[in-house]
Amino acid sequence: MKIEIIKSQVVFSPENSEEKAKLTAVWKILVDCVGDSRKLVPVGEYVPQKNDKGASFYIEGLDARDSSFVKVRLERDEQVYCKTCNKLLSLKTGEVIPLCCGKMMEIVN
């Protein structure tokens, strides 16, 4: 994922189909065409020298127990897998990437 900072704007540019699917999911969660859009709020700290596992954000106004909002459809036939249990599935264009072990399955690159 390429991240650019342009003045007061942050631009995320996906570099492969997996990142594109994940960015689409985040966009759909954050943007509400009818109501108010949600905000990303930083959680904890991001200090690469201490722990370079990435930065964490909370989605404001979202119930953490509800995963029904995460529905990403594939743009082409893909294989997906679960990083936790290693389950592998072959999905067709337009199918929703399923949740497994509490997280969205990853696209095999």
SULPEBEL-V125541 format. One record per helix or strand of 2 or more residues. SS is the DSSP state (A for helix, B for strand). FROM is the first residue (numbers start at 0). TO is the last residue. If there is no record, write none. Layout:
BEGIN
ss;from;to
SS;FROM;TO
SS;FROM;TO
END
This chain:
BEGIN
ss;from;to
B;1;5
B;8;12
A;16;29
B;39;42
B;55;58
B;77;80
B;87;90
B;98;99
B;102;103
B;105;106
END
